[in-house]
Amino acid sequence: MPMNKKSVLSLTAAAFAALAIPMFAQMPGAAMKQVVGVAEVEEVANVQSRRYTGQVVAQAEVNVVSRVSGEILKLGFNDGDYVKKGQMLYTIEKTQYEAAVKQAEATIAECKARLEYAQSTYDRNQMLYEVNATSKDTMENTKSALDAMRAELAAAEAGLVTAQYNLDHTTITAAIDGQAGVTNFTAGNYITPSSGTMLSIIQMKPIRVRFAMSTGDFLSGYGNLAALESEGQVSLKLADGSEYADGGRIEFLNNEANVKTDAVQVYASFPNADLKLIPGSTVTVTLSKKSAEKMPAVPPSAVMHDAKDSFVYVLTEGNKVERRMVELGDMTKTHQLIKSGVKAGEKVVSQGTHKVMPGDEVVPAEEKK
């Protein structure tokens, strides 16, 4: 009997199914091996670091004031200049102070002449007194006159010191190297010692960064100031998020901790050659150790957690998956440090951890570094 098209298709499908059942049944085991990403356990330096908020502070700041009165004749800087120690900043009219010096010098010369005469009179009366040719009262009067002239000379010499001091301070110089601010007085202004601050100069190179460190961090990480100075290294992140190029060194600790926060102020010094560190600005401080022990480390993606513990999947002989409990250490930018549970050279599943179970055999695909 001739078969229609529908009957032919049904027979073909049935025949294919009959053939397919034996073919799949012959496949042993049934599950295929999963391809997973694998990373080798590395040894990474355990650089312990902590971050703090810091403030840039100057090592020295000088408020320039006048010690004499007079008209400002000249300025030796522009606002914002970087000035050197000893550089002339202001010149004050000095005529009256030069005259005062000359007057003091003349007074000293007069006193010396009068002292010489008083000394001569005393010496003459001393000889007369020894031969009973003058009275004791006369002798005492000449002695008193001699002592008075010595006192007058000393006062005149003190007057010269004061006059010279005032004359010297008609030229005002920079006490430190630093950056000048904006002057409060320009040429032509009359100033006095009570006029107040004329100019502020801030030392910019080197400069300090101050940050508060808990006494717990200090004691557990370093133990004493000598260890902090020798082992601590400081880096900065600026307000715009950029990393500051130059590293700093720990300079000293403040001499007491804050009773409310149990934190101590730490001061670090930076060269600040590029003048990017501006006094009063805020920075992020990273404090870490220069030397550190090496520890096993894995990619963070290799670490899994359950309700109680942390673990990784380690590949054993034959690429079998073994669940291994681990004790976690610190994190770096690229690795999770492991205190115990794995060792360098072992391989762990770093990608595809959700696809495998302990005891599975897998096909490892090495991660690209």
C-alpha positions in Angstrom: 0.0 0.0 0.0 1.4 3.4 -0.8 2.5 5.5 2.2 1.5 9.2 2.4 4.0 11.9 3.3 2.9 12.2 6.9 3.5 8.5 7.5 7.0 8.7 6.1 8.0 11.6 8.4 6.7 9.7 11.4 8.6 6.6 10.5 11.8 8.6 10.0 11.5 10.3 13.4 10.9 7.0 15.1 13.9 5.4 13.5 16.2 8.3 14.5 15.0 8.1 18.1 15.7 4.4 18.2 19.2 5.0 16.9 19.9 7.9 19.2 19.1 6.2 22.5 21.9 3.6 22.3 24.4 6.3 21.1 23.9 8.5 24.2 23.6 5.6 26.6 27.1 4.5 25.6 28.6 7.8 26.8 30.3 7.1 30.2 29.6 9.3 33.3 27.4 11.9 31.7 28.6 15.4 33.0 31.1 17.3 30.9 34.2 18.9 32.6 33.8 22.6 33.2 36.3 25.1 32.0 37.2 27.5 34.8 39.7 30.3 35.2 42.7 29.4 37.3 45.3 31.6 39.1 48.5 30.6 40.8 48.9 31.6 44.4 51.6 34.3 44.6 53.8 35.7 47.3 53.0 39.3 47.8 54.6 41.8 50.3 52.2 42.4 53.2 52.5 46.2 53.2 50.3 47.3 56.0 48.8 50.7 55.3 46.3 53.0 56.9 44.6 56.1 55.5 44.1 59.3 57.4 42.9 62.8 56.7 45.8 65.2 56.9 46.3 69.0 56.9 49.2 70.8 55.3 50.9 73.1 57.8 53.9 75.3 57.5 57.1 74.6 59.6 57.5 78.4 60.1 55.5 81.5 59.6 56.7 85.0 60.2 54.6 88.1 60.7 56.7 91.1 59.7 56.3 94.2 61.9 58.2 97.5 62.1 60.3 98.2 65.2 60.7 101.9 64.4 58.4 104.7 63.1 58.8 106.4 59.8 57.7 106.7 56.2 58.2 103.6 53.9 60.5 104.6 51.0 60.9 101.4 49.1 59.7 97.8 48.9 62.1 95.0 47.9 59.5 92.4 46.8 56.2 91.9 44.9 53.1 90.3 46.4 53.4 86.5 46.3 57.2 86.4 45.7 59.3 83.7 47.0 61.8 85.6 49.2 65.1 84.6 50.7 66.4 85.0 54.2 68.1 88.4 54.6 66.3 89.9 51.5 65.3 93.5 51.9 61.6 93.9 52.2 61.0 97.5 53.3 63.2 100.6 53.6 62.1 103.2 56.1 63.2 106.9 56.0 66.4 106.9 58.3 67.5 110.5 58.6 66.5 110.9 62.2 68.0 107.6 63.2 71.3 108.4 61.6 71.3 111.7 63.5 70.6 109.8 66.7 73.6 107.6 66.2 75.9 110.6 65.6 74.5 112.3 68.7 75.1 109.1 70.8 78.7 108.9 69.4 79.3 112.6 70.4 77.9 112.0 73.8 80.3 109.0 74.3 83.3 111.1 73.2 82.3 113.9 75.7 81.9 111.4 78.5 85.2 109.8 77.8 86.9 113.2 78.0 85.2 114.1 81.2 86.0 110.6 82.6 89.7 111.1 81.8 89.7 114.5 83.7 87.8 112.9 86.6 90.3 110.0 86.7 93.3 112.5 86.6 91.7 114.5 89.5 91.2 111.4 91.5 94.8 110.2 91.0 96.2 113.6 92.0 94.1 113.8 95.2 95.0 110.3 96.0 98.7 111.2 96.1 97.9 114.3 98.2 95.8 112.3 100.6 98.6 109.8 101.1 100.9 112.6 102.4 98.1 114.2 104.4 98.0 117.2 102.0 94.2 117.0 101.4 91.2 116.1 103.4 89.3 112.8 103.4 86.2 114.7 102.3 87.9 116.1 99.2 89.2 112.6 98.4 85.7 111.1 98.7 84.2 113.9 96.5 86.7 113.2 93.7 86.0 109.4 94.0 82.3 110.1 93.7 82.8 112.3 90.7 84.9 109.6 89.0 82.2 106.9 89.6 79.5 109.3 88.3 81.4 109.8 85.0 81.9 106.1 84.6 78.1 105.7 84.9 77.5 108.5 82.4 79.8 106.8 79.9 78.0 103.5 80.3 74.6 105.2 79.8 76.0 107.0 76.7 77.2 103.7 75.3 73.8 102.1 75.9 72.3 105.1 74.1 74.5 104.4 71.1 73.4 100.7 71.1 69.7 101.8 71.1 70.3 104.4 68.4 72.2 101.9 66.2 69.5 99.3 66.7 66.8 101.7 65.5 68.9 102.7 62.5 69.5 99.0 61.6 65.7 98.4 61.7 65.0 101.1 59.1 65.8 98.3 56.7 63.4 95.4 57.3 64.7 92.0 55.9 63.1 88.5 55.6 63.8 86.3 58.6 63.2 83.1 56.7 63.0 81.7 53.2 59.4 81.5 52.2 56.5 82.8 50.2 55.4 86.4 50.8 51.7 87.2 51.1 50.1 90.5 50.3 51.7 93.6 51.9 49.5 95.7 54.1 51.6 98.9 53.6 53.1 100.3 50.4 55.6 103.1 49.8 54.6 106.4 51.2 52.8 105.1 54.2 53.9 106.2 57.7 54.2 103.2 60.0 54.9 102.7 63.7 55.5 99.7 65.9 51.8 99.7 66.7 50.8 99.5 63.0 50.5 95.8 63.2 51.6 93.1 60.7 53.0 94.5 57.5 53.5 91.2 55.7 53.3 87.4 56.4 56.0 85.0 55.1 55.3 81.3 55.1 58.0 78.7 54.8 57.0 76.4 51.9 60.0 74.2 51.4 60.1 71.8 53.2 56.5 71.7 54.5 54.6 69.5 57.0 51.5 67.4 56.8 49.8 66.7 60.2 47.4 63.8 60.8 45.8 62.2 63.8 46.7 58.5 64.4 45.0 56.4 67.0 47.3 55.2 69.8 46.1 51.7 69.0 47.4 51.9 65.4 50.6 53.4 66.6 51.3 50.7 69.2 50.2 47.7 67.2 51.9 48.8 64.0 55.1 50.4 65.2 55.4 50.4 69.0 57.6 53.5 69.4 58.7 56.7 67.7 62.0 55.3 66.5 60.3 52.4 64.6 57.7 54.8 63.2 60.4 57.1 61.9 62.5 54.3 60.4 59.8 52.0 59.1 56.9 54.4 58.3 56.6 55.8 54.8 54.0 58.4 53.8 52.3 59.1 50.5 49.6 61.7 49.7 46.5 62.1 47.6 45.7 65.7 46.8 42.2 67.3 46.9 41.7 66.7 43.1 42.3 62.9 43.6 45.7 62.9 42.1 48.7 61.1 43.7 51.4 63.4 45.0 54.7 62.5 43.4 57.0 62.9 46.3 57.0 60.7 49.4 57.5 62.0 52.9 59.2 61.0 56.1 57.9 60.9 59.6 59.3 63.8 61.5 57.9 63.6 65.1 54.8 63.0 67.2 53.1 65.6 69.3 53.9 65.3 73.0 50.4 64.2 74.1 47.3 62.3 72.9 43.9 63.8 72.6 42.0 62.7 75.7 38.7 62.6 73.8 39.8 60.7 70.7 42.8 58.8 72.1 44.7 59.9 69.0 48.1 61.6 68.7 49.2 64.1 66.1 51.8 62.9 63.7 53.9 65.3 61.6 55.5 64.2 58.3 57.8 66.4 56.2 57.7 66.8 52.4 60.2 68.6 50.1 57.4 70.5 48.3 59.7 71.5 45.5 56.8 72.1 43.2 54.8 74.1 45.8 51.7 72.0 45.3 51.2 71.5 49.0 49.5 74.7 50.2 49.3 75.4 54.0 45.8 74.9 55.3 44.7 72.5 52.6 43.4 69.0 53.2 45.0 65.8 51.8 44.6 62.0 52.2 47.6 60.4 54.0 48.6 56.8 53.4 51.0 55.5 56.1 52.6 52.1 55.3 55.7 50.2 56.3 58.9 50.2 54.2 59.6 46.5 54.8 57.0 43.8 55.0 56.9 40.0 55.1 55.6 38.1 52.1 52.4 36.3 52.3 50.4 34.0 49.9 47.9 36.0 47.8 45.1 35.2 45.4 42.8 37.3 43.3 39.8 38.5 45.3 37.5 36.7 42.9 38.9 33.3 44.2 37.6 33.9 47.7 34.2 32.7 48.8 32.3 32.9 52.0 29.7 30.9 53.8 27.9 31.6 57.1 31.0 30.9 59.2 34.2 30.8 57.1 36.1 31.9 54.0 37.3 29.4 51.5 38.9 28.8 48.1 38.7 26.0 45.6 42.2 24.5 45.2 43.1 22.3 42.2 44.8 19.1 43.3 46.3 16.3 41.2 44.2 15.5 38.1 42.7 19.0 38.3 40.3 17.9 41.0 38.5 20.6 43.0 39.2 20.8 46.8 37.5 23.2 49.1 40.1 24.8 51.4 39.4 26.9 54.4 41.5 30.1 54.6 42.3 32.9 57.0 42.2 36.2 55.3 44.8 39.0 55.7 44.8 42.5 54.3 43.8 43.5 50.8 46.0 45.2 48.2 44.8 46.8 45.1 45.0 43.5 43.2 45.2 40.7 45.7 43.7 39.2 48.8 46.4 38.2 51.2 46.0 34.8 52.9 47.3 34.2 56.5 46.8 30.4 56.3 45.2 27.7 54.2 47.2 27.9 50.9 50.8 28.3 49.9 52.6 29.9 47.0 52.6 27.8 43.8 49.2 26.2 44.4 46.4 26.9 41.9 43.0 28.1 42.8 39.8 28.6 40.8 39.5 32.3 40.2 36.7 32.5 37.6 33.7 30.2 37.4 33.6 29.2 41.1 29.8 28.9 40.8 30.1 26.1 38.2 32.1 23.6 40.3 31.8 21.6 43.5 34.4 19.8 45.6 35.5 16.6 43.9 34.8 17.8 40.4 37.4 17.5 37.6 37.8 20.7 35.7 39.6 22.1 32.6 41.8 25.0 33.9 42.2 28.1 31.8 45.2 30.2 33.1 44.4 33.8 33.8 46.3 36.4 31.9 48.5 38.6 34.0 
